[in-house]
Amino acid sequence: MKLEGAHFDGANLQSANLRSTDLYWSNFFLADLSGADLEGAQLQGVDLKGAILINANLRNANLGRDNLGGSTSLQGAILDAGSLKFAKLDGAEYDAKTVFPEDFDPKKFGMIERPVKD
């Protein structure tokens, strides 16, 4: 599916199936993507600042050099080496349930740890 350049600012996209979706240059500023499946999605140039990606699946998502910082919520999200290769993470939030690649240190990338919420 192609949704290039779409505007989802502030949208409620909880549990959305965006698997393998082409989202180049789309805007998700302050959008709620909690539990969304973004596995394999093309997210280069996407604005995710302030987005809620709690428990989202970002395996093999191509984030390019996108900005996940600025209080983007990644608590419980699933991330892998491919999805984080070039991502800007300064100020993004994570918790003990966030899945990172082996040997990845989120604090070195300026991420902020938050307590796990029940």
Biopython code that builds the backbone (N, CA, C, O; Angstrom):
import numpy as np
from Bio.PDB.StructureBuilder import StructureBuilder

atoms = [
    (1, "MET", "N", (0.851, -1.170, 0.000)),
    (1, "MET", "CA", (0.000, 0.000, 0.000)),
    (1, "MET", "C", (0.899, 1.237, 0.000)),
    (1, "MET", "O", (1.948, 1.243, 0.646)),
    (2, "LYS", "N", (0.497, 2.274, -0.714)),
    (2, "LYS", "CA", (1.256, 3.518, -0.778)),
    (2, "LYS", "C", (0.447, 4.638, -0.158)),
    (2, "LYS", "O", (-0.696, 4.891, -0.539)),
    (3, "LEU", "N", (1.065, 5.304, 0.809)),
    (3, "LEU", "CA", (0.453, 6.475, 1.441)),
    (3, "LEU", "C", (1.489, 7.592, 1.544)),
    (3, "LEU", "O", (1.529, 8.317, 2.538)),
    (4, "GLU", "N", (2.319, 7.727, 0.525)),
    (4, "GLU", "CA", (3.383, 8.729, 0.531)),
    (4, "GLU", "C", (2.829, 10.129, 0.752)),
    (4, "GLU", "O", (1.834, 10.520, 0.142)),
    (5, "GLY", "N", (3.490, 10.883, 1.638)),
    (5, "GLY", "CA", (3.157, 12.280, 1.862)),
    (5, "GLY", "C", (1.837, 12.505, 2.584)),
    (5, "GLY", "O", (1.333, 13.628, 2.607)),
    (6, "ALA", "N", (1.274, 11.468, 3.167)),
    (6, "ALA", "CA", (-0.010, 11.605, 3.870)),
    (6, "ALA", "C", (0.183, 12.372, 5.182)),
    (6, "ALA", "O", (1.275, 12.382, 5.749)),
    (7, "HIS", "N", (-0.874, 13.003, 5.648)),
    (7, "HIS", "CA", (-0.845, 13.758, 6.897)),
    (7, "HIS", "C", (-1.746, 13.089, 7.923)),
    (7, "HIS", "O", (-2.967, 13.039, 7.773)),
    (8, "PHE", "N", (-1.100, 12.569, 8.985)),
    (8, "PHE", "CA", (-1.807, 11.894, 10.065)),
    (8, "PHE", "C", (-1.551, 12.601, 11.391)),
    (8, "PHE", "O", (-1.659, 11.983, 12.450)),
    (9, "ASP", "N", (-1.216, 13.873, 11.347)),
    (9, "ASP", "CA", (-0.897, 14.617, 12.564)),
    (9, "ASP", "C", (-2.040, 14.494, 13.562)),
    (9, "ASP", "O", (-3.184, 14.825, 13.250)),
    (10, "GLY", "N", (-1.723, 14.012, 14.774)),
    (10, "GLY", "CA", (-2.698, 13.888, 15.847)),
    (10, "GLY", "C", (-3.720, 12.782, 15.652)),
    (10, "GLY", "O", (-4.657, 12.683, 16.445)),
    (11, "ALA", "N", (-3.580, 11.956, 14.642)),
    (11, "ALA", "CA", (-4.560, 10.906, 14.349)),
    (11, "ALA", "C", (-4.491, 9.761, 15.351)),
    (11, "ALA", "O", (-3.438, 9.492, 15.929)),
    (12, "ASN", "N", (-5.614, 9.094, 15.548)),
    (12, "ASN", "CA", (-5.679, 7.886, 16.369)),
    (12, "ASN", "C", (-5.554, 6.697, 15.430)),
    (12, "ASN", "O", (-6.500, 6.346, 14.724)),
    (13, "LEU", "N", (-4.384, 6.085, 15.429)),
    (13, "LEU", "CA", (-4.107, 4.931, 14.578)),
    (13, "LEU", "C", (-3.707, 3.735, 15.437)),
    (13, "LEU", "O", (-2.862, 2.934, 15.039)),
    (14, "GLN", "N", (-4.310, 3.620, 16.604)),
    (14, "GLN", "CA", (-4.004, 2.514, 17.504)),
    (14, "GLN", "C", (-4.279, 1.188, 16.805)),
    (14, "GLN", "O", (-5.325, 1.003, 16.184)),
    (15, "SER", "N", (-3.320, 0.267, 16.918)),
    (15, "SER", "CA", (-3.409, -1.087, 16.364)),
    (15, "SER", "C", (-3.585, -1.113, 14.850)),
    (15, "SER", "O", (-4.046, -2.117, 14.307)),
    (16, "ALA", "N", (-3.231, -0.037, 14.160)),
    (16, "ALA", "CA", (-3.351, 0.002, 12.698)),
    (16, "ALA", "C", (-2.390, -0.991, 12.059)),
    (16, "ALA", "O", (-1.274, -1.186, 12.542)),
    (17, "ASN", "N", (-2.825, -1.613, 10.978)),
    (17, "ASN", "CA", (-1.968, -2.514, 10.223)),
    (17, "ASN", "C", (-1.356, -1.713, 9.076)),
    (17, "ASN", "O", (-1.983, -1.506, 8.037)),
    (18, "LEU", "N", (-0.126, -1.272, 9.287)),
    (18, "LEU", "CA", (0.612, -0.516, 8.273)),
    (18, "LEU", "C", (1.831, -1.304, 7.816)),
    (18, "LEU", "O", (2.817, -0.735, 7.346)),
    (19, "ARG", "N", (1.749, -2.610, 7.959)),
    (19, "ARG", "CA", (2.839, -3.510, 7.593)),
    (19, "ARG", "C", (3.197, -3.316, 6.116)),
    (19, "ARG", "O", (2.331, -3.345, 5.241)),
    (20, "SER", "N", (4.484, -3.120, 5.866)),
    (20, "SER", "CA", (5.038, -2.967, 4.506)),
    (20, "SER", "C", (4.433, -1.797, 3.729)),
    (20, "SER", "O", (4.493, -1.783, 2.499)),
    (21, "THR", "N", (3.863, -0.837, 4.411)),
    (21, "THR", "CA", (3.267, 0.322, 3.755)),
    (21, "THR", "C", (4.338, 1.353, 3.409)),
    (21, "THR", "O", (5.263, 1.591, 4.186)),
    (22, "ASP", "N", (4.200, 1.946, 2.255)),
    (22, "ASP", "CA", (5.108, 2.986, 1.785)),
    (22, "ASP", "C", (4.594, 4.325, 2.313)),
    (22, "ASP", "O", (3.608, 4.864, 1.810)),
    (23, "LEU", "N", (5.278, 4.856, 3.337)),
    (23, "LEU", "CA", (4.844, 6.085, 4.010)),
    (23, "LEU", "C", (5.860, 7.221, 3.873)),
    (23, "LEU", "O", (5.887, 8.134, 4.699)),
    (24, "TYR", "N", (6.692, 7.167, 2.833)),
    (24, "TYR", "CA", (7.707, 8.198, 2.635)),
    (24, "TYR", "C", (7.120, 9.595, 2.833)),
    (24, "TYR", "O", (6.044, 9.902, 2.320)),
    (25, "TRP", "N", (7.832, 10.433, 3.577)),
    (25, "TRP", "CA", (7.534, 11.848, 3.761)),
    (25, "TRP", "C", (6.137, 12.119, 4.344)),
    (25, "TRP", "O", (5.583, 13.200, 4.142)),
    (26, "SER", "N", (5.577, 11.160, 5.054)),
    (26, "SER", "CA", (4.283, 11.367, 5.714)),
    (26, "SER", "C", (4.498, 12.019, 7.078)),
    (26, "SER", "O", (5.604, 11.996, 7.618)),
    (27, "ASN", "N", (3.440, 12.594, 7.626)),
    (27, "ASN", "CA", (3.511, 13.254, 8.925)),
    (27, "ASN", "C", (2.638, 12.528, 9.936)),
    (27, "ASN", "O", (1.446, 12.311, 9.721)),
    (28, "PHE", "N", (3.274, 12.157, 11.054)),
    (28, "PHE", "CA", (2.583, 11.508, 12.162)),
    (28, "PHE", "C", (2.823, 12.274, 13.451)),
    (28, "PHE", "O", (2.790, 11.689, 14.534)),
    (29, "PHE", "N", (3.062, 13.565, 13.351)),
    (29, "PHE", "CA", (3.343, 14.393, 14.512)),
    (29, "PHE", "C", (2.203, 14.235, 15.523)),
    (29, "PHE", "O", (1.041, 14.497, 15.208)),
    (30, "LEU", "N", (2.550, 13.805, 16.739)),
    (30, "LEU", "CA", (1.612, 13.604, 17.849)),
    (30, "LEU", "C", (0.529, 12.554, 17.567)),
    (30, "LEU", "O", (-0.484, 12.524, 18.266)),
    (31, "ALA", "N", (0.720, 11.701, 16.570)),
    (31, "ALA", "CA", (-0.256, 10.641, 16.273)),
    (31, "ALA", "C", (-0.120, 9.501, 17.278)),
    (31, "ALA", "O", (0.964, 9.260, 17.809)),
    (32, "ASP", "N", (-1.217, 8.808, 17.534)),
    (32, "ASP", "CA", (-1.208, 7.652, 18.433)),
    (32, "ASP", "C", (-1.162, 6.378, 17.595)),
    (32, "ASP", "O", (-2.157, 5.968, 16.999)),
    (33, "LEU", "N", (0.014, 5.767, 17.567)),
    (33, "LEU", "CA", (0.256, 4.524, 16.843)),
    (33, "LEU", "C", (0.492, 3.373, 17.825)),
    (33, "LEU", "O", (1.213, 2.426, 17.512)),
    (34, "SER", "N", (-0.107, 3.454, 18.994)),
    (34, "SER", "CA", (0.055, 2.399, 20.005)),
    (34, "SER", "C", (-0.384, 1.062, 19.429)),
    (34, "SER", "O", (-1.482, 0.941, 18.884)),
    (35, "GLY", "N", (0.474, 0.064, 19.551)),
    (35, "GLY", "CA", (0.139, -1.279, 19.091)),
    (35, "GLY", "C", (0.091, -1.430, 17.581)),
    (35, "GLY", "O", (-0.321, -2.479, 17.086)),
    (36, "ALA", "N", (0.503, -0.409, 16.834)),
    (36, "ALA", "CA", (0.465, -0.478, 15.370)),
    (36, "ALA", "C", (1.513, -1.451, 14.845)),
    (36, "ALA", "O", (2.585, -1.602, 15.433)),
    (37, "ASP", "N", (1.195, -2.106, 13.739)),
    (37, "ASP", "CA", (2.133, -3.008, 13.077)),
    (37, "ASP", "C", (2.750, -2.258, 11.903)),
    (37, "ASP", "O", (2.114, -2.069, 10.866)),
    (38, "LEU", "N", (4.002, -1.833, 12.084)),
    (38, "LEU", "CA", (4.745, -1.105, 11.057)),
    (38, "LEU", "C", (5.906, -1.942, 10.532)),
    (38, "LEU", "O", (6.866, -1.406, 9.976)),
    (39, "GLU", "N", (5.813, -3.253, 10.711)),
    (39, "GLU", "CA", (6.903, -4.116, 10.258)),
    (39, "GLU", "C", (7.120, -3.950, 8.758)),
    (39, "GLU", "O", (6.188, -4.055, 7.961)),
    (40, "GLY", "N", (8.370, -3.690, 8.396)),
    (40, "GLY", "CA", (8.738, -3.545, 6.991)),
    (40, "GLY", "C", (8.237, -2.269, 6.329)),
    (40, "GLY", "O", (8.386, -2.116, 5.116)),
    (41, "ALA", "N", (7.649, -1.353, 7.083)),
    (41, "ALA", "CA", (7.140, -0.104, 6.500)),
    (41, "ALA", "C", (8.299, 0.779, 6.049)),
    (41, "ALA", "O", (9.376, 0.760, 6.645)),
    (42, "GLN", "N", (8.073, 1.540, 5.009)),
    (42, "GLN", "CA", (9.049, 2.494, 4.500)),
    (42, "GLN", "C", (8.733, 3.850, 5.124)),
    (42, "GLN", "O", (7.747, 4.494, 4.768)),
    (43, "LEU", "N", (9.584, 4.275, 6.059)),
    (43, "LEU", "CA", (9.304, 5.477, 6.857)),
    (43, "LEU", "C", (10.347, 6.578, 6.671)),
    (43, "LEU", "O", (10.498, 7.429, 7.548)),
    (44, "GLN", "N", (11.066, 6.581, 5.556)),
    (44, "GLN", "CA", (12.067, 7.616, 5.340)),
    (44, "GLN", "C", (11.398, 8.974, 5.213)),
    (44, "GLN", "O", (10.402, 9.131, 4.507)),
    (45, "GLY", "N", (11.967, 9.957, 5.912)),
    (45, "GLY", "CA", (11.461, 11.309, 5.852)),
    (45, "GLY", "C", (10.189, 11.535, 6.646)),
    (45, "GLY", "O", (9.610, 12.620, 6.588)),
    (46, "VAL", "N", (9.747, 10.537, 7.382)),
    (46, "VAL", "CA", (8.504, 10.640, 8.149)),
    (46, "VAL", "C", (8.731, 11.444, 9.424)),
    (46, "VAL", "O", (9.750, 11.278, 10.095)),
    (47, "ASP", "N", (7.781, 12.313, 9.756)),
    (47, "ASP", "CA", (7.836, 13.075, 11.004)),
    (47, "ASP", "C", (7.073, 12.302, 12.074)),
    (47, "ASP", "O", (5.845, 12.234, 12.047)),
    (48, "LEU", "N", (7.819, 11.718, 13.020)),
    (48, "LEU", "CA", (7.237, 10.953, 14.124)),
    (48, "LEU", "C", (7.456, 11.642, 15.463)),
    (48, "LEU", "O", (7.272, 11.024, 16.512)),
    (49, "LYS", "N", (7.844, 12.911, 15.442)),
    (49, "LYS", "CA", (8.100, 13.622, 16.697)),
    (49, "LYS", "C", (6.827, 13.671, 17.543)),
    (49, "LYS", "O", (5.761, 14.069, 17.073)),
    (50, "GLY", "N", (6.966, 13.261, 18.784)),
    (50, "GLY", "CA", (5.843, 13.288, 19.701)),
    (50, "GLY", "C", (4.826, 12.190, 19.475)),
    (50, "GLY", "O", (3.813, 12.138, 20.173)),
    (51, "ALA", "N", (5.070, 11.312, 18.517)),
    (51, "ALA", "CA", (4.132, 10.221, 18.247)),
    (51, "ALA", "C", (4.178, 9.192, 19.375)),
    (51, "ALA", "O", (5.192, 9.040, 20.056)),
    (52, "ILE", "N", (3.075, 8.500, 19.555)),
    (52, "ILE", "CA", (2.978, 7.446, 20.559)),
    (52, "ILE", "C", (3.093, 6.117, 19.828)),
    (52, "ILE", "O", (2.193, 5.716, 19.091)),
    (53, "LEU", "N", (4.214, 5.444, 20.045)),
    (53, "LEU", "CA", (4.484, 4.154, 19.407)),
    (53, "LEU", "C", (4.611, 3.056, 20.460)),
    (53, "LEU", "O", (5.384, 2.112, 20.295)),
    (54, "ILE", "N", (3.854, 3.186, 21.531)),
    (54, "ILE", "CA", (3.891, 2.205, 22.616)),
    (54, "ILE", "C", (3.429, 0.859, 22.084)),
    (54, "ILE", "O", (2.368, 0.754, 21.468)),
    (55, "ASN", "N", (4.235, -0.172, 22.328)),
    (55, "ASN", "CA", (3.957, -1.549, 21.902)),
    (55, "ASN", "C", (3.816, -1.695, 20.388)),
    (55, "ASN", "O", (3.186, -2.644, 19.920)),
    (56, "ALA", "N", (4.383, -0.784, 19.625)),
    (56, "ALA", "CA", (4.345, -0.876, 18.162)),
    (56, "ALA", "C", (5.421, -1.836, 17.664)),
    (56, "ALA", "O", (6.473, -1.980, 18.286)),
    (57, "ASN", "N", (5.150, -2.483, 16.550)),
    (57, "ASN", "CA", (6.104, -3.381, 15.909)),
    (57, "ASN", "C", (6.806, -2.614, 14.791)),
    (57, "ASN", "O", (6.193, -2.276, 13.779)),
    (58, "LEU", "N", (8.099, -2.344, 14.986)),
    (58, "LEU", "CA", (8.901, -1.630, 13.997)),
    (58, "LEU", "C", (10.009, -2.514, 13.425)),
    (58, "LEU", "O", (11.014, -2.009, 12.926)),
    (59, "ARG", "N", (9.824, -3.834, 13.498)),
    (59, "ARG", "CA", (10.831, -4.739, 12.930)),
    (59, "ARG", "C", (10.997, -4.447, 11.443)),
    (59, "ARG", "O", (10.020, -4.304, 10.708)),
    (60, "ASN", "N", (12.235, -4.363, 11.023)),
    (60, "ASN", "CA", (12.577, -4.160, 9.616)),
    (60, "ASN", "C", (11.949, -2.916, 8.997)),
    (60, "ASN", "O", (11.916, -2.787, 7.774)),
    (61, "ALA", "N", (11.454, -2.009, 9.816)),
    (61, "ALA", "CA", (10.951, -0.739, 9.283)),
    (61, "ALA", "C", (12.148, 0.084, 8.834)),
    (61, "ALA", "O", (13.178, 0.109, 9.508)),
    (62, "ASN", "N", (12.018, 0.746, 7.718)),
    (62, "ASN", "CA", (13.106, 1.561, 7.199)),
    (62, "ASN", "C", (12.877, 3.001, 7.639)),
    (62, "ASN", "O", (12.120, 3.744, 7.014)),
    (63, "LEU", "N", (13.543, 3.381, 8.726)),
    (63, "LEU", "CA", (13.368, 4.714, 9.291)),
    (63, "LEU", "C", (14.289, 5.752, 8.670)),
    (63, "LEU", "O", (14.148, 6.942, 8.952)),
    (64, "GLY", "N", (15.217, 5.336, 7.844)),
    (64, "GLY", "CA", (16.126, 6.307, 7.249)),
    (64, "GLY", "C", (16.795, 7.140, 8.317)),
    (64, "GLY", "O", (17.258, 6.599, 9.321)),
    (65, "ARG", "N", (16.855, 8.431, 8.127)),
    (65, "ARG", "CA", (17.467, 9.349, 9.090)),
    (65, "ARG", "C", (16.377, 10.151, 9.800)),
    (65, "ARG", "O", (16.560, 11.325, 10.120)),
    (66, "ASP", "N", (15.282, 9.518, 10.031)),
    (66, "ASP", "CA", (14.115, 10.199, 10.583)),
    (66, "ASP", "C", (14.269, 10.542, 12.047)),
    (66, "ASP", "O", (15.129, 10.008, 12.748)),
    (67, "ASN", "N", (13.435, 11.423, 12.478)),
    (67, "ASN", "CA", (13.488, 11.911, 13.836)),
    (67, "ASN", "C", (12.429, 11.224, 14.682)),
    (67, "ASN", "O", (11.233, 11.468, 14.526)),
    (68, "LEU", "N", (12.891, 10.360, 15.582)),
    (68, "LEU", "CA", (12.011, 9.720, 16.561)),
    (68, "LEU", "C", (12.159, 10.409, 17.901)),
    (68, "LEU", "O", (11.536, 9.999, 18.880)),
    (69, "GLY", "N", (12.964, 11.437, 17.958)),
    (69, "GLY", "CA", (13.204, 12.138, 19.215)),
    (69, "GLY", "C", (12.069, 13.080, 19.560)),
    (69, "GLY", "O", (10.968, 12.978, 19.019)),
    (70, "GLY", "N", (12.353, 13.988, 20.461)),
    (70, "GLY", "CA", (11.354, 14.969, 20.841)),
    (70, "GLY", "C", (10.161, 14.357, 21.533)),
    (70, "GLY", "O", (9.022, 14.699, 21.215)),
    (71, "SER", "N", (10.393, 13.471, 22.461)),
    (71, "SER", "CA", (9.402, 12.803, 23.309)),
    (71, "SER", "C", (8.540, 11.775, 22.583)),
    (71, "SER", "O", (7.422, 11.501, 23.018)),
    (72, "THR", "N", (9.028, 11.206, 21.498)),
    (72, "THR", "CA", (8.334, 10.084, 20.881)),
    (72, "THR", "C", (8.324, 8.943, 21.889)),
    (72, "THR", "O", (9.354, 8.635, 22.488)),
    (73, "SER", "N", (7.172, 8.317, 22.081)),
    (73, "SER", "CA", (7.023, 7.243, 23.076)),
    (73, "SER", "C", (7.240, 5.887, 22.419)),
    (73, "SER", "O", (6.455, 5.463, 21.571)),
    (74, "LEU", "N", (8.312, 5.213, 22.820)),
    (74, "LEU", "CA", (8.643, 3.902, 22.270)),
    (74, "LEU", "C", (8.588, 2.812, 23.342)),
    (74, "LEU", "O", (9.211, 1.762, 23.181)),
    (75, "GLN", "N", (7.860, 3.041, 24.421)),
    (75, "GLN", "CA", (7.775, 2.050, 25.490)),
    (75, "GLN", "C", (7.144, 0.769, 24.941)),
    (75, "GLN", "O", (6.068, 0.798, 24.342)),
    (76, "GLY", "N", (7.833, -0.351, 25.156)),
    (76, "GLY", "CA", (7.329, -1.640, 24.727)),
    (76, "GLY", "C", (7.401, -1.882, 23.230)),
    (76, "GLY", "O", (6.955, -2.928, 22.759)),
    (77, "ALA", "N", (7.954, -0.940, 22.466)),
    (77, "ALA", "CA", (8.061, -1.109, 21.013)),
    (77, "ALA", "C", (9.118, -2.155, 20.679)),
    (77, "ALA", "O", (10.046, -2.387, 21.454)),
    (78, "ILE", "N", (8.965, -2.777, 19.526)),
    (78, "ILE", "CA", (9.926, -3.761, 19.041)),
    (78, "ILE", "C", (10.731, -3.106, 17.932)),
    (78, "ILE", "O", (10.195, -2.748, 16.883)),
    (79, "LEU", "N", (12.037, -2.955, 18.184)),
    (79, "LEU", "CA", (12.950, -2.325, 17.240)),
    (79, "LEU", "C", (14.078, -3.300, 16.938)),
    (79, "LEU", "O", (14.416, -4.130, 17.781)),
    (80, "ASP", "N", (14.657, -3.214, 15.768)),
    (80, "ASP", "CA", (15.800, -4.051, 15.452)),
    (80, "ASP", "C", (16.891, -3.202, 14.813)),
    (80, "ASP", "O", (16.712, -2.005, 14.589)),
    (81, "ALA", "N", (18.018, -3.835, 14.525)),
    (81, "ALA", "CA", (19.174, -3.099, 14.012)),
    (81, "ALA", "C", (18.835, -2.350, 12.729)),
    (81, "ALA", "O", (19.290, -1.224, 12.531)),
    (82, "GLY", "N", (18.051, -2.958, 11.868)),
    (82, "GLY", "CA", (17.690, -2.303, 10.611)),
    (82, "GLY", "C", (16.870, -1.057, 10.821)),
    (82, "GLY", "O", (17.069, -0.057, 10.132)),
    (83, "SER", "N", (15.957, -1.102, 11.758)),
    (83, "SER", "CA", (15.087, 0.049, 11.963)),
    (83, "SER", "C", (15.805, 1.202, 12.657)),
    (83, "SER", "O", (15.371, 2.349, 12.548)),
    (84, "LEU", "N", (16.873, 0.926, 13.352)),
    (84, "LEU", "CA", (17.571, 1.967, 14.112)),
    (84, "LEU", "C", (18.873, 2.439, 13.472)),
    (84, "LEU", "O", (19.545, 3.314, 14.017)),
    (85, "LYS", "N", (19.229, 1.884, 12.349)),
    (85, "LYS", "CA", (20.538, 2.144, 11.750)),
    (85, "LYS", "C", (20.869, 3.630, 11.630)),
    (85, "LYS", "O", (21.985, 4.038, 11.952)),
    (86, "PHE", "N", (19.922, 4.441, 11.174)),
    (86, "PHE", "CA", (20.186, 5.867, 10.977)),
    (86, "PHE", "C", (19.253, 6.770, 11.768)),
    (86, "PHE", "O", (19.357, 7.993, 11.673)),
    (87, "ALA", "N", (18.358, 6.200, 12.534)),
    (87, "ALA", "CA", (17.326, 6.991, 13.225)),
    (87, "ALA", "C", (17.929, 7.966, 14.235)),
    (87, "ALA", "O", (18.921, 7.661, 14.897)),
    (88, "LYS", "N", (17.317, 9.130, 14.339)),
    (88, "LYS", "CA", (17.673, 10.119, 15.350)),
    (88, "LYS", "C", (16.761, 9.870, 16.541)),
    (88, "LYS", "O", (15.539, 9.957, 16.416)),
    (89, "LEU", "N", (17.338, 9.564, 17.685)),
    (89, "LEU", "CA", (16.568, 9.118, 18.839)),
    (89, "LEU", "C", (16.628, 10.049, 20.030)),
    (89, "LEU", "O", (16.035, 9.744, 21.065)),
    (90, "ASP", "N", (17.316, 11.163, 19.927)),
    (90, "ASP", "CA", (17.505, 12.061, 21.058)),
    (90, "ASP", "C", (16.158, 12.522, 21.632)),
    (90, "ASP", "O", (15.363, 13.162, 20.945)),
    (91, "GLY", "N", (15.921, 12.185, 22.897)),
    (91, "GLY", "CA", (14.700, 12.582, 23.578)),
    (91, "GLY", "C", (13.565, 11.581, 23.474)),
    (91, "GLY", "O", (12.531, 11.759, 24.119)),
    (92, "ALA", "N", (13.731, 10.525, 22.673)),
    (92, "ALA", "CA", (12.692, 9.490, 22.583)),
    (92, "ALA", "C", (12.641, 8.715, 23.900)),
    (92, "ALA", "O", (13.662, 8.538, 24.564)),
    (93, "GLU", "N", (11.465, 8.263, 24.266)),
    (93, "GLU", "CA", (11.262, 7.562, 25.535)),
    (93, "GLU", "C", (11.143, 6.055, 25.315)),
    (93, "GLU", "O", (10.557, 5.604, 24.331)),
    (94, "TYR", "N", (11.706, 5.287, 26.241)),
    (94, "TYR", "CA", (11.631, 3.834, 26.204)),
    (94, "TYR", "C", (11.457, 3.324, 27.616)),
    (94, "TYR", "O", (11.570, 4.092, 28.571)),
    (95, "ASP", "N", (11.181, 2.030, 27.762)),
    (95, "ASP", "CA", (11.120, 1.420, 29.088)),
    (95, "ASP", "C", (11.755, 0.033, 29.032)),
    (95, "ASP", "O", (12.291, -0.369, 28.000)),
    (96, "ALA", "N", (11.693, -0.689, 30.137)),
    (96, "ALA", "CA", (12.322, -2.003, 30.219)),
    (96, "ALA", "C", (11.685, -3.015, 29.265)),
    (96, "ALA", "O", (12.291, -4.048, 28.980)),
    (97, "LYS", "N", (10.485, -2.743, 28.770)),
    (97, "LYS", "CA", (9.814, -3.649, 27.840)),
    (97, "LYS", "C", (10.152, -3.368, 26.372)),
    (97, "LYS", "O", (9.805, -4.158, 25.494)),
    (98, "THR", "N", (10.816, -2.263, 26.108)),
    (98, "THR", "CA", (11.202, -1.939, 24.735)),
    (98, "THR", "C", (12.251, -2.946, 24.280)),
    (98, "THR", "O", (13.219, -3.213, 24.992)),
    (99, "VAL", "N", (12.052, -3.499, 23.099)),
    (99, "VAL", "CA", (12.965, -4.508, 22.553)),
    (99, "VAL", "C", (13.933, -3.812, 21.603)),
    (99, "VAL", "O", (13.535, -3.262, 20.576)),
    (100, "PHE", "N", (15.215, -3.848, 21.968)),
    (100, "PHE", "CA", (16.286, -3.255, 21.164)),
    (100, "PHE", "C", (17.174, -4.364, 20.611)),
    (100, "PHE", "O", (17.147, -5.491, 21.106)),
    (101, "PRO", "N", (17.961, -4.045, 19.586)),
    (101, "PRO", "CA", (18.942, -5.019, 19.101)),
    (101, "PRO", "C", (19.954, -5.337, 20.206)),
    (101, "PRO", "O", (20.191, -4.525, 21.100)),
    (102, "GLU", "N", (20.527, -6.497, 20.130)),
    (102, "GLU", "CA", (21.552, -6.896, 21.087)),
    (102, "GLU", "C", (22.684, -5.870, 21.086)),
    (102, "GLU", "O", (23.100, -5.395, 20.029)),
    (103, "ASP", "N", (23.171, -5.540, 22.258)),
    (103, "ASP", "CA", (24.275, -4.594, 22.454)),
    (103, "ASP", "C", (23.913, -3.140, 22.125)),
    (103, "ASP", "O", (24.811, -2.304, 22.028)),
    (104, "PHE", "N", (22.645, -2.821, 21.954)),
    (104, "PHE", "CA", (22.230, -1.437, 21.691)),
    (104, "PHE", "C", (22.059, -0.735, 23.028)),
    (104, "PHE", "O", (21.378, -1.245, 23.918)),
    (105, "ASP", "N", (22.674, 0.432, 23.174)),
    (105, "ASP", "CA", (22.568, 1.210, 24.406)),
    (105, "ASP", "C", (21.767, 2.481, 24.120)),
    (105, "ASP", "O", (22.308, 3.444, 23.576)),
    (106, "PRO", "N", (20.470, 2.490, 24.485)),
    (106, "PRO", "CA", (19.627, 3.649, 24.157)),
    (106, "PRO", "C", (20.106, 4.963, 24.765)),
    (106, "PRO", "O", (19.874, 6.030, 24.197)),
    (107, "LYS", "N", (20.769, 4.893, 25.907)),
    (107, "LYS", "CA", (21.239, 6.126, 26.546)),
    (107, "LYS", "C", (22.331, 6.803, 25.726)),
    (107, "LYS", "O", (22.454, 8.027, 25.754)),
    (108, "LYS", "N", (23.120, 6.028, 25.001)),
    (108, "LYS", "CA", (24.162, 6.595, 24.145)),
    (108, "LYS", "C", (23.558, 7.397, 22.995)),
    (108, "LYS", "O", (24.227, 8.248, 22.409)),
    (109, "PHE", "N", (22.310, 7.129, 22.676)),
    (109, "PHE", "CA", (21.622, 7.833, 21.596)),
    (109, "PHE", "C", (20.689, 8.914, 22.131)),
    (109, "PHE", "O", (19.862, 9.451, 21.394)),
    (110, "GLY", "N", (20.827, 9.230, 23.427)),
    (110, "GLY", "CA", (20.058, 10.315, 24.024)),
    (110, "GLY", "C", (18.622, 9.962, 24.368)),
    (110, "GLY", "O", (17.796, 10.851, 24.572)),
    (111, "MET", "N", (18.318, 8.667, 24.435)),
    (111, "MET", "CA", (16.955, 8.242, 24.778)),
    (111, "MET", "C", (16.735, 8.347, 26.284)),
    (111, "MET", "O", (17.684, 8.298, 27.066)),
    (112, "ILE", "N", (15.489, 8.491, 26.676)),
    (112, "ILE", "CA", (15.123, 8.674, 28.082)),
    (112, "ILE", "C", (14.332, 7.475, 28.568)),
    (112, "ILE", "O", (13.303, 7.122, 27.992)),
    (113, "GLU", "N", (14.822, 6.847, 29.639)),
    (113, "GLU", "CA", (14.122, 5.691, 30.183)),
    (113, "GLU", "C", (12.988, 6.142, 31.100)),
    (113, "GLU", "O", (13.166, 7.025, 31.940)),
    (114, "ARG", "N", (11.840, 5.534, 30.930)),
    (114, "ARG", "CA", (10.654, 5.785, 31.752)),
    (114, "ARG", "C", (10.286, 4.496, 32.470)),
    (114, "ARG", "O", (10.576, 3.409, 31.968)),
    (115, "PRO", "N", (9.651, 4.595, 33.637)),
    (115, "PRO", "CA", (9.221, 3.379, 34.341)),
    (115, "PRO", "C", (8.153, 2.649, 33.527)),
    (115, "PRO", "O", (7.397, 3.270, 32.779)),
    (116, "VAL", "N", (8.101, 1.337, 33.680)),
    (116, "VAL", "CA", (7.082, 0.528, 33.017)),
    (116, "VAL", "C", (5.732, 0.848, 33.614)),
    (116, "VAL", "O", (5.573, 0.872, 34.834)),
    (117, "LYS", "N", (4.752, 1.095, 32.746)),
    (117, "LYS", "CA", (3.379, 1.332, 33.201)),
    (117, "LYS", "C", (2.599, 0.044, 33.079)),
    (117, "LYS", "O", (2.742, -0.690, 32.101)),
    (118, "ASP", "N", (1.773, -0.230, 34.074)),
    (118, "ASP", "CA", (0.946, -1.444, 34.024)),
    (118, "ASP", "C", (-0.240, -1.278, 33.122)),
    (118, "ASP", "O", (-1.035, -2.205, 32.969)),
]
sb = StructureBuilder()
sb.init_structure("model")
sb.init_model(0)
sb.init_chain("A")
sb.init_seg("    ")
for serial, (resi, resn, name, xyz) in enumerate(atoms, 1):
    if name == "N":
        sb.init_residue(resn, " ", resi, " ")
    sb.init_atom(name, np.array(xyz, "f"), 0.0, 1.0, " ", f" {name:<3s}", serial, name[0])
structure = sb.get_structure()
